[in-house]
């Protein structure tokens, strides 16, 4: 397994995901998306794995104006807006090769073991 956890330091679900893998002795790489942004290639891979940008966007994002704007953009423009404003991404994003999950998805992670 090659686990990557993309998250924010103040996100409780990111901390829970990190604890889940740590308790099981599974090596993972934690990437703080507030310091190191998700690349365009990674974003496309995650989008394909989870089923579109709609599932990737955090509906509880604090920037309501940005959230409202994204709802009316074309898919090509949504991608660019997410790359520019990664606070829109629901965390944690957990990747295992080509597979990915959004949020705390313990049932899916168990199948990866």
C-alpha positions, 0 to 999 in steps of 0.5 A: 500500500502507498497511502497519501493523506491530503489534509488540513492541520485543523481538520478533525477527520484528517487527524482521525485518518492519520490515527487510523493508519498509524494504529494499524502500522500502515505507513502513510505520507501526510501532505498539508494542503495549506502548505503544499498544494495538490498538483493538477495531475493528482487532482485529475486522478482523485476526481476520476477515483471519487466520481467528479468534482462535485464530491470533492468540494466541501459544501461546508466551506467557510468561503460561501461566496467562492462556494456559490461561484463554483456551482455556476462554473463549467467543469474546466473552470471548476478545476482551475478554481479548485487548484487556485483555492484548495480550501474548497477541497473536503478533507481528508483526501486519502489515496492508495495508488489510483484509488481515493476517498474523500472524508473519513471512509473507514469501511473503504480503507479496511478493504485496502488492507 
